[in-house]
Amino acid sequence: MKKVIATVFALIMLIALAACSGNSTQNESTSNSGQPIDLAVMQSASGFAVTDEEARKLYDLQLAEHLRTAILTSHKIQDAMIVVNTGEKSLEDDSPNGSDSSVSVLLVLEDGETLTSQEVQAIADYIRGGVPGIKYEDITITDSNLNLYPIGGGNEDIEPRNPLPYSVGTVKAVSNQTEYRPLVNWIYALAGGIAADGAGMFFEDGELKDTLGNATGVLPYIPYSDDFRITIDGESAGKPSYTLYSNEGELLYDSDSFLPPDNVGEYFLLVTLTWSNNDTDKYLEYSGFQYWFSIIIG
């Protein structure tokens, strides 16, 4: 598959270069080696006058091929697909707003090969030295295993890594110095960049049921006392939410803290909580759960 990708890319580059090789302009730009390109010569040779934008696109293609040739000197890399956009401001010597250049690189690695942080940084440094005014934040490097390498300017670990681990903790109710376990229901998760949703739950005839109408089990009945509290053990993402229902399923409140009911009777308490590794956006993973209790007051 990698050889097919490499072959297709090579054909695209050859066609693009051939299409642009006849384009020219009356302005002077800069070549890959830093020497001026006499675009007037290109114009007279082709017989066609081109716009500044067309000349810039040709420059971008030539620069992309120059970068690709240099990157392919690594024995670990089978091919490289590079998109260069120097933008208009990047070719202006005294642009007050800085460069608008960007470079995107897809590296087709040889089978079984991986790149070290130093190798990725060397590629980024080479790009930064060859593209006018570009910053590290405007360079994107991805490999054929779809690993995205953040560019850190050589001062941070930029190797792809696994997300930080995390575990699903426990939620319990304590009343009159006695612990009670809830009825647990999974509702959503994010892992490996893939999100998934669980089943909702609802009340019917005094029972808690899933979306298919199946009874989910008997809730633990908790005699309410003054020391009633919810205990949470584990690393969560944010605060839990507390939702209280009457025994008929009427919503009484939804809050970020538990509020004791005012009247005697039976109540359903729902605690919703997300467990997470609290990692950066790229590596964030989490699981959301519902924890149901039945509270008896009076």
TORBAMI-696146 format. One record per residue: residue number from 1; residue in one letter; x, y, z of N, C-alpha, C in turn. Coordinates in steps of 0.1 Angstrom, whole numbers, plus 5000, padded with zeros to 4 digits. Layout:
N
SITE:NUM:A:X:Y:Z:X:Y:Z:X:Y:Z
...
This chain:
298
SITE:1:M:5008:4988:5000:5000:5000:5000:5009:5013:5000
SITE:2:K:5020:5012:5008:5028:5024:5009:5035:5027:4995
SITE:3:K:5038:5016:4988:5044:5018:4974:5035:5024:4965
SITE:4:V:5022:5021:4966:5011:5026:4957:5010:5041:4960
SITE:5:I:5010:5045:4973:5008:5059:4977:5020:5067:4972
SITE:6:A:5032:5061:4974:5044:5068:4969:5044:5070:4954
SITE:7:T:5040:5060:4946:5039:5061:4932:5029:5071:4927
SITE:8:V:5017:5071:4934:5007:5081:4930:5012:5095:4933
SITE:9:F:5018:5097:4945:5023:5110:4948:5034:5115:4938
SITE:10:A:5043:5106:4934:5053:5110:4925:5047:5114:4912
SITE:11:L:5037:5107:4907:5031:5111:4894:5024:5124:4896
SITE:12:I:5017:5127:4907:5011:5140:4909:5021:5151:4909
SITE:13:M:5032:5149:4916:5043:5159:4916:5048:5162:4902
SITE:14:L:5050:5151:4894:5056:5153:4881:5046:5161:4872
SITE:15:I:5033:5158:4873:5023:5164:4865:5022:5179:4869
SITE:16:A:5022:5181:4883:5021:5195:4887:5033:5204:4883
SITE:17:L:5045:5198:4884:5057:5205:4880:5057:5208:4865
SITE:18:A:5052:5198:4857:5052:5200:4843:5042:5210:4839
SITE:19:A:5031:5211:4846:5020:5221:4843:5025:5235:4846
SITE:20:C:5033:5236:4857:5038:5249:4861:5051:5254:4855
SITE:21:S:5058:5244:4849:5071:5248:4844:5071:5258:4832
SITE:22:G:5059:5259:4826:5058:5269:4815:5054:5282:4819
SITE:23:N:5050:5284:4833:5045:5296:4838:5056:5306:4841
SITE:24:S:5053:5319:4841:5063:5329:4844:5057:5341:4848
SITE:25:T:5065:5351:4853:5061:5364:4856:5072:5374:4854
SITE:26:Q:5068:5387:4854:5079:5397:4852:5086:5401:4865
SITE:27:N:5081:5396:4876:5087:5399:4889:5098:5389:4892
SITE:28:E:5107:5393:4902:5118:5384:4905:5114:5377:4919
SITE:29:S:5116:5364:4920:5114:5357:4932:5127:5350:4937
SITE:30:T:5126:5340:4946:5138:5334:4951:5137:5319:4949
SITE:31:S:5148:5313:4945:5149:5298:4942:5151:5291:4955
SITE:32:N:5151:5277:4954:5153:5269:4965:5167:5271:4971
SITE:33:S:5177:5274:4962:5191:5276:4967:5193:5290:4972
SITE:34:G:5183:5298:4972:5185:5312:4977:5188:5322:4966
SITE:35:Q:5191:5317:4953:5194:5325:4942:5182:5331:4935
SITE:36:P:5182:5343:4930:5170:5348:4923:5166:5340:4911
SITE:37:I:5153:5339:4910:5147:5333:4898:5143:5344:4888
SITE:38:D:5148:5344:4876:5145:5354:4867:5133:5349:4859
SITE:39:L:5121:5354:4864:5108:5350:4859:5106:5356:4845
SITE:40:A:5113:5367:4842:5112:5372:4828:5117:5362:4818
SITE:41:V:5128:5355:4821:5133:5345:4812:5123:5334:4810
SITE:42:M:5116:5330:4821:5106:5319:4820:5095:5324:4811
SITE:43:Q:5091:5337:4812:5081:5342:4804:5084:5342:4789
SITE:44:S:5096:5346:4786:5100:5347:4772:5101:5332:4766
SITE:45:A:5106:5323:4775:5107:5309:4770:5094:5303:4767
SITE:46:S:5084:5306:4776:5071:5299:4774:5062:5306:4765
SITE:47:G:5064:5319:4764:5055:5327:4755:5042:5331:4762
SITE:48:F:5041:5328:4775:5029:5331:4783:5032:5340:4794
SITE:49:A:5024:5351:4796:5026:5359:4808:5017:5354:4819
SITE:50:V:5022:5353:4831:5015:5347:4842:5014:5357:4853
SITE:51:T:5004:5355:4863:5002:5364:4874:5012:5361:4885
SITE:52:D:5013:5370:4894:5022:5368:4906:5018:5355:4914
SITE:53:E:5004:5353:4915:4999:5342:4922:5004:5329:4915
SITE:54:E:5003:5328:4902:5008:5316:4895:5023:5314:4897
SITE:55:A:5030:5324:4897:5045:5323:4899:5048:5318:4913
SITE:56:R:5040:5323:4923:5042:5319:4937:5038:5304:4939
SITE:57:K:5028:5299:4932:5024:5285:4932:5036:5276:4927
SITE:58:L:5042:5281:4916:5053:5274:4910:5064:5273:4920
SITE:59:Y:5067:5285:4926:5078:5285:4937:5075:5275:4948
SITE:60:D:5062:5274:4952:5058:5265:4963:5061:5250:4959
SITE:61:L:5057:5247:4946:5059:5234:4941:5074:5230:4941
SITE:62:Q:5082:5240:4936:5097:5237:4935:5103:5236:4949
SITE:63:L:5098:5244:4958:5103:5243:4972:5099:5230:4979
SITE:64:A:5086:5225:4976:5082:5212:4981:5090:5201:4976
SITE:65:E:5094:5201:4963:5102:5191:4958:5116:5191:4963
SITE:66:H:5121:5203:4966:5135:5204:4972:5134:5198:4986
SITE:67:L:5124:5201:4994:5123:5196:5007:5122:5181:5007
SITE:68:R:5113:5176:4998:5111:5162:4996:5125:5154:4993
SITE:69:T:5132:5160:4984:5145:5154:4981:5154:5153:4993
SITE:70:A:5155:5163:5001:5163:5163:5013:5158:5153:5023
SITE:71:I:5145:5153:5025:5139:5144:5035:5142:5129:5031
SITE:72:L:5141:5126:5019:5143:5112:5014:5157:5107:5016
SITE:73:T:5166:5115:5020:5180:5110:5023:5180:5101:5036
SITE:74:S:5169:5102:5043:5168:5093:5055:5164:5079:5050
SITE:75:H:5172:5069:5055:5169:5055:5051:5156:5050:5058
SITE:76:K:5150:5057:5067:5138:5053:5074:5125:5057:5066
SITE:77:I:5127:5067:5056:5116:5073:5049:5115:5068:5035
SITE:78:Q:5104:5061:5031:5102:5057:5018:5098:5068:5008
SITE:79:D:5089:5077:5013:5085:5088:5005:5080:5099:5014
SITE:80:A:5078:5110:5008:5073:5122:5016:5064:5130:5007
SITE:81:M:5052:5133:5012:5042:5141:5005:5042:5154:5012
SITE:82:I:5045:5165:5005:5047:5178:5011:5039:5189:5004
SITE:83:V:5032:5197:5012:5024:5208:5006:5030:5221:5013
SITE:84:V:5035:5229:5004:5041:5242:5008:5032:5253:5004
SITE:85:N:5029:5263:5013:5022:5275:5010:5030:5286:5016
SITE:86:T:5037:5293:5008:5045:5304:5012:5037:5317:5015
SITE:87:G:5025:5317:5009:5017:5329:5011:5022:5342:5005
SITE:88:E:5015:5352:5006:5019:5365:5000:5029:5372:5009
SITE:89:K:5026:5372:5022:5034:5381:5031:5048:5375:5033
SITE:90:S:5050:5362:5031:5063:5355:5034:5073:5359:5024
SITE:91:L:5070:5364:5012:5079:5368:5002:5082:5383:5002
SITE:92:E:5076:5390:5012:5078:5404:5014:5089:5407:5024
SITE:93:D:5100:5413:5021:5111:5414:5031:5107:5422:5043
SITE:94:D:5098:5432:5042:5095:5441:5053:5081:5440:5057
SITE:95:S:5075:5428:5056:5061:5426:5060:5059:5429:5074
SITE:96:P:5050:5438:5078:5048:5442:5092:5040:5431:5100
SITE:97:N:5033:5423:5093:5025:5413:5100:5031:5399:5100
SITE:98:G:5043:5398:5097:5050:5384:5097:5046:5376:5086
SITE:99:S:5050:5363:5087:5048:5354:5076:5035:5346:5077
SITE:100:D:5029:5343:5065:5017:5334:5065:5021:5321:5058
SITE:101:S:5033:5317:5059:5037:5304:5053:5032:5292:5062
SITE:102:S:5031:5281:5055:5027:5268:5062:5033:5256:5054
SITE:103:V:5036:5246:5061:5041:5234:5054:5035:5222:5061
SITE:104:S:5029:5213:5053:5023:5200:5058:5031:5189:5051
SITE:105:V:5036:5179:5060:5044:5168:5055:5037:5155:5060
SITE:106:L:5036:5146:5050:5032:5132:5053:5043:5123:5049
SITE:107:L:5049:5116:5059:5060:5108:5057:5056:5093:5056
SITE:108:V:5059:5087:5045:5057:5073:5043:5069:5065:5048
SITE:109:L:5068:5059:5059:5079:5052:5065:5081:5038:5059
SITE:110:E:5093:5034:5060:5096:5020:5056:5090:5011:5066
SITE:111:D:5087:4999:5062:5080:4989:5072:5089:4987:5084
SITE:112:G:5082:4988:5095:5088:4986:5108:5096:4998:5114
SITE:113:E:5097:5009:5106:5105:5020:5111:5097:5030:5119
SITE:114:T:5103:5037:5128:5097:5048:5136:5107:5059:5136
SITE:115:L:5102:5071:5139:5111:5083:5140:5113:5087:5154
SITE:116:T:5125:5091:5157:5128:5096:5171:5125:5111:5171
SITE:117:S:5124:5116:5183:5121:5130:5184:5132:5139:5178
SITE:118:Q:5145:5134:5178:5156:5142:5172:5154:5142:5157
SITE:119:E:5150:5131:5151:5148:5130:5137:5137:5139:5132
SITE:120:V:5126:5139:5139:5115:5148:5136:5119:5162:5137
SITE:121:Q:5126:5165:5148:5130:5179:5150:5140:5184:5139
SITE:122:A:5148:5175:5134:5158:5178:5124:5150:5182:5111
SITE:123:I:5139:5174:5108:5131:5177:5096:5125:5191:5098
SITE:124:A:5119:5194:5110:5113:5207:5112:5123:5218:5111
SITE:125:D:5135:5216:5116:5145:5226:5116:5149:5229:5101
SITE:126:Y:5150:5218:5093:5154:5220:5079:5143:5228:5072
SITE:127:I:5130:5225:5074:5119:5232:5068:5119:5247:5072
SITE:128:R:5122:5249:5085:5122:5263:5090:5133:5271:5084
SITE:129:G:5144:5264:5081:5155:5271:5074:5153:5273:5060
SITE:130:G:5144:5266:5053:5143:5267:5039:5130:5274:5034
SITE:131:V:5120:5276:5043:5108:5283:5040:5108:5297:5046
SITE:132:P:5107:5307:5038:5108:5321:5043:5098:5324:5055
SITE:133:G:5104:5328:5066:5096:5333:5077:5087:5323:5084
SITE:134:I:5088:5310:5082:5079:5300:5088:5082:5298:5102
SITE:135:K:5072:5296:5111:5074:5293:5125:5071:5278:5127
SITE:136:Y:5076:5273:5138:5074:5259:5141:5059:5255:5142
SITE:137:E:5051:5265:5147:5037:5262:5149:5030:5261:5135
SITE:138:D:5036:5265:5124:5030:5264:5111:5035:5252:5103
SITE:139:I:5042:5243:5110:5047:5230:5104:5040:5219:5110
SITE:140:T:5034:5210:5101:5027:5198:5105:5034:5186:5099
SITE:141:I:5038:5177:5107:5044:5164:5103:5036:5152:5108
SITE:142:T:5032:5144:5098:5024:5132:5101:5031:5120:5094
SITE:143:D:5031:5108:5100:5036:5097:5093:5025:5088:5088
SITE:144:S:5029:5077:5081:5020:5069:5074:5012:5060:5083
SITE:145:N:5015:5060:5096:5007:5054:5106:4998:5063:5113
SITE:146:L:4996:5075:5107:4987:5086:5111:4991:5091:5125
SITE:147:N:5004:5090:5129:5009:5097:5141:5012:5111:5138
SITE:148:L:5007:5120:5145:5009:5134:5144:5020:5138:5154
SITE:149:Y:5031:5145:5148:5042:5149:5156:5041:5164:5159
SITE:150:P:5038:5168:5172:5039:5182:5175:5053:5187:5175
SITE:151:I:5055:5199:5170:5068:5205:5168:5071:5214:5180
SITE:152:G:5082:5211:5187:5084:5218:5200:5096:5227:5200
SITE:153:G:5102:5229:5188:5114:5237:5188:5126:5231:5194
SITE:154:G:5126:5217:5196:5137:5210:5201:5138:5209:5216
SITE:155:N:5128:5215:5223:5128:5216:5238:5118:5207:5245
SITE:156:E:5111:5198:5238:5101:5190:5244:5100:5177:5237
SITE:157:D:5095:5167:5244:5093:5153:5238:5082:5154:5228
SITE:158:I:5086:5151:5215:5076:5152:5204:5073:5139:5198
SITE:159:E:5077:5128:5204:5074:5115:5199:5060:5111:5202
SITE:160:P:5053:5104:5193:5040:5100:5196:5040:5091:5208
SITE:161:R:5029:5092:5216:5029:5084:5228:5015:5079:5231
SITE:162:N:5013:5070:5240:5000:5065:5244:4994:5075:5254
SITE:163:P:4980:5075:5254:4973:5084:5263:4977:5080:5278
SITE:164:L:4976:5089:5287:4978:5086:5301:4967:5076:5305
SITE:165:P:4971:5067:5313:4961:5057:5318:4951:5063:5328
SITE:166:Y:4940:5058:5330:4931:5062:5340:4921:5050:5344
SITE:167:S:4915:5050:5355:4906:5039:5359:4893:5045:5363
SITE:168:V:4882:5037:5362:4869:5042:5366:4868:5040:5381
SITE:169:G:4865:5051:5388:4865:5050:5403:4852:5045:5408
SITE:170:T:4849:5047:5421:4837:5043:5427:4829:5054:5433
SITE:171:V:4816:5053:5433:4807:5062:5440:4798:5055:5449
SITE:172:K:4798:5059:5462:4790:5053:5472:4782:5063:5480
SITE:173:A:4771:5059:5486:4764:5067:5496:4767:5062:5510
SITE:174:V:4768:5071:5519:4770:5068:5533:4758:5074:5541
SITE:175:S:4751:5066:5549:4741:5071:5557:4741:5063:5570
SITE:176:N:4740:5070:5581:4741:5063:5594:4753:5054:5595
SITE:177:Q:4764:5059:5590:4777:5052:5590:4777:5039:5583
SITE:178:T:4768:5037:5574:4767:5025:5566:4769:5029:5551
SITE:179:E:4777:5021:5544:4779:5024:5529:4769:5016:5521
SITE:180:Y:4765:5023:5510:4755:5017:5501:4761:5019:5487
SITE:181:R:4760:5008:5479:4765:5009:5465:4753:5012:5456
SITE:182:P:4755:5020:5445:4745:5024:5436:4742:5014:5425
SITE:183:L:4732:5016:5417:4730:5009:5405:4737:5018:5394
SITE:184:V:4747:5011:5387:4756:5019:5378:4751:5017:5363
SITE:185:N:4752:5028:5356:4748:5028:5342:4758:5036:5334
SITE:186:W:4765:5029:5324:4775:5036:5315:4767:5044:5304
SITE:187:I:4771:5057:5302:4764:5065:5293:4772:5070:5281
SITE:188:Y:4785:5072:5282:4793:5076:5271:4808:5074:5274
SITE:189:A:4816:5075:5263:4831:5073:5265:4838:5079:5252
SITE:190:L:4851:5082:5254:4860:5086:5244:4873:5079:5246
SITE:191:A:4877:5071:5235:4890:5064:5236:4896:5063:5222
SITE:192:G:4908:5066:5221:4915:5065:5208:4909:5075:5198
SITE:193:G:4903:5086:5202:4897:5095:5193:4883:5091:5189
SITE:194:I:4878:5080:5194:4865:5075:5190:4855:5076:5201
SITE:195:A:4844:5083:5199:4833:5085:5209:4823:5074:5208
SITE:196:A:4817:5071:5219:4806:5061:5219:4796:5065:5230
SITE:197:D:4783:5061:5227:4772:5065:5237:4766:5052:5242
SITE:198:G:4762:5053:5255:4755:5042:5261:4740:5044:5260
SITE:199:A:4733:5036:5268:4718:5037:5268:4713:5046:5279
SITE:200:G:4702:5053:5276:4696:5061:5286:4687:5053:5295
SITE:201:M:4682:5059:5306:4673:5052:5315:4661:5061:5319
SITE:202:F:4650:5055:5322:4638:5062:5326:4630:5055:5336
SITE:203:F:4620:5062:5342:4612:5056:5352:4599:5051:5346
SITE:204:E:4594:5040:5351:4581:5035:5347:4576:5025:5358
SITE:205:D:4564:5028:5363:4558:5019:5374:4567:5017:5385
SITE:206:G:4574:5028:5389:4583:5027:5401:4596:5020:5398
SITE:207:E:4599:5016:5386:4611:5009:5382:4620:5018:5373
SITE:208:L:4633:5016:5374:4642:5022:5365:4645:5013:5354
SITE:209:K:4642:5017:5341:4644:5009:5330:4653:5015:5319
SITE:210:D:4658:5006:5310:4667:5011:5300:4658:5015:5288
SITE:211:T:4665:5020:5277:4658:5024:5265:4649:5014:5258
SITE:212:L:4652:5001:5261:4644:4990:5255:4633:4986:5264
SITE:213:G:4631:4993:5276:4620:4990:5285:4623:4979:5294
SITE:214:N:4636:4974:5295:4639:4963:5304:4643:4969:5318
SITE:215:A:4638:4963:5328:4641:4967:5342:4656:4965:5344
SITE:216:T:4662:4975:5350:4677:4975:5351:4681:4969:5365
SITE:217:G:4672:4967:5373:4676:4961:5387:4669:4969:5398
SITE:218:V:4670:4964:5410:4664:4971:5421:4674:4981:5427
SITE:219:L:4670:4993:5429:4678:5003:5435:4680:5000:5450
SITE:220:P:4691:5002:5456:4693:5000:5470:4685:5011:5478
SITE:221:Y:4677:5007:5488:4670:5017:5496:4678:5021:5507
SITE:222:I:4680:5035:5508:4689:5040:5518:4681:5049:5528
SITE:223:P:4680:5044:5541:4673:5052:5551:4681:5065:5553
SITE:224:Y:4675:5076:5551:4682:5089:5552:4685:5093:5566
SITE:225:S:4698:5097:5569:4701:5102:5582:4709:5115:5580
SITE:226:D:4712:5122:5592:4719:5135:5591:4733:5134:5585
SITE:227:D:4739:5122:5586:4753:5121:5581:4753:5116:5567
SITE:228:F:4742:5117:5560:4741:5112:5546:4751:5120:5537
SITE:229:R:4758:5113:5529:4768:5120:5520:4771:5110:5508
SITE:230:I:4776:5116:5497:4781:5108:5486:4796:5108:5486
SITE:231:T:4802:5097:5485:4817:5096:5485:4821:5092:5471
SITE:232:I:4832:5099:5466:4837:5096:5453:4852:5093:5455
SITE:233:D:4856:5081:5449:4870:5077:5450:4875:5075:5436
SITE:234:G:4885:5083:5432:4890:5082:5418:4892:5096:5412
SITE:235:E:4899:5096:5400:4902:5109:5393:4891:5112:5383
SITE:236:S:4883:5122:5386:4872:5126:5377:4875:5138:5369
SITE:237:A:4867:5141:5359:4869:5153:5351:4858:5163:5355
SITE:238:G:4861:5172:5363:4851:5182:5368:4843:5176:5379
SITE:239:K:4833:5184:5383:4824:5181:5394:4813:5171:5390
SITE:240:P:4808:5163:5399:4796:5155:5396:4784:5163:5396
SITE:241:S:4773:5158:5389:4760:5165:5390:4751:5156:5398
SITE:242:Y:4742:5163:5405:4732:5156:5414:4718:5159:5409
SITE:243:T:4710:5149:5406:4697:5151:5401:4687:5143:5410
SITE:244:L:4677:5150:5415:4668:5143:5424:4654:5142:5417
SITE:245:Y:4648:5130:5418:4635:5127:5413:4626:5123:5424
SITE:246:S:4613:5125:5423:4603:5120:5432:4601:5105:5428
SITE:247:N:4594:5098:5437:4592:5083:5434:4583:5081:5422
SITE:248:E:4576:5092:5417:4569:5091:5404:4577:5094:5392
SITE:249:G:4590:5098:5394:4599:5102:5383:4599:5116:5380
SITE:250:E:4592:5125:5388:4592:5139:5386:4606:5145:5389
SITE:251:L:4611:5153:5380:4624:5160:5383:4622:5171:5393
SITE:252:L:4630:5170:5404:4629:5180:5415:4640:5190:5414
SITE:253:Y:4652:5186:5411:4663:5196:5408:4675:5189:5402
SITE:254:D:4683:5197:5396:4696:5193:5390:4706:5202:5394
SITE:255:S:4716:5198:5402:4725:5207:5409:4740:5201:5409
SITE:256:D:4750:5210:5412:4763:5205:5414:4766:5201:5428
SITE:257:S:4756:5200:5436:4758:5196:5450:4745:5189:5455
SITE:258:F:4746:5180:5464:4734:5173:5469:4726:5182:5479
SITE:259:L:4713:5183:5476:4704:5191:5485:4694:5182:5491
SITE:260:P:4693:5180:5504:4684:5171:5510:4669:5175:5507
SITE:261:P:4661:5165:5505:4646:5168:5502:4640:5174:5515
SITE:262:D:4629:5182:5513:4623:5188:5524:4612:5179:5531
SITE:263:N:4606:5170:5523:4595:5163:5528:4598:5148:5529
SITE:264:V:4590:5141:5537:4592:5126:5539:4588:5120:5526
SITE:265:G:4593:5108:5524:4589:5100:5512:4601:5093:5506
SITE:266:E:4599:5087:5494:4609:5080:5487:4614:5089:5475
SITE:267:Y:4627:5090:5473:4633:5098:5462:4643:5090:5455
SITE:268:F:4645:5093:5442:4656:5087:5434:4667:5098:5432
SITE:269:L:4679:5094:5436:4690:5103:5434:4699:5098:5423
SITE:270:L:4702:5107:5414:4711:5103:5403:4724:5112:5404
SITE:271:V:4735:5105:5405:4748:5111:5404:4755:5108:5391
SITE:272:T:4758:5119:5383:4764:5117:5370:4779:5122:5371
SITE:273:L:4788:5113:5366:4802:5117:5368:4810:5111:5356
SITE:274:T:4820:5119:5353:4829:5115:5342:4843:5112:5348
SITE:275:W:4848:5100:5345:4862:5096:5348:4871:5099:5336
SITE:276:S:4883:5104:5339:4891:5108:5328:4906:5107:5331
SITE:277:N:4914:5106:5321:4929:5107:5323:4934:5122:5323
SITE:278:N:4924:5131:5320:4928:5146:5321:4940:5149:5313
SITE:279:D:4942:5142:5302:4954:5144:5293:4951:5156:5284
SITE:280:T:4961:5159:5275:4959:5170:5266:4949:5166:5255
SITE:281:D:4944:5175:5247:4933:5173:5238:4936:5160:5229
SITE:282:K:4948:5159:5224:4951:5148:5215:4949:5134:5221
SITE:283:Y:4952:5134:5234:4953:5121:5241:4942:5120:5252
SITE:284:L:4932:5129:5252:4922:5128:5262:4913:5116:5260
SITE:285:E:4910:5109:5271:4901:5098:5271:4892:5099:5284
SITE:286:Y:4880:5094:5283:4871:5095:5295:4859:5085:5293
SITE:287:S:4853:5083:5304:4841:5075:5305:4831:5081:5314
SITE:288:G:4818:5082:5310:4808:5088:5318:4798:5078:5323
SITE:289:F:4794:5079:5336:4785:5069:5342:4774:5077:5350
SITE:290:Q:4763:5069:5352:4752:5073:5361:4752:5064:5373
SITE:291:Y:4750:5070:5385:4750:5062:5397:4736:5066:5404
SITE:292:W:4728:5055:5405:4714:5057:5410:4713:5052:5424
SITE:293:F:4706:5060:5433:4703:5056:5446:4688:5059:5449
SITE:294:S:4682:5051:5458:4669:5054:5463:4669:5058:5478
SITE:295:I:4664:5070:5481:4665:5075:5495:4651:5075:5501
SITE:296:I:4651:5070:5513:4638:5070:5521:4640:5080:5532
SITE:297:I:4631:5090:5533:4631:5100:5543:4618:5098:5552
SITE:298:G:4619:5097:5565:4608:5096:5574:4605:5082:5578
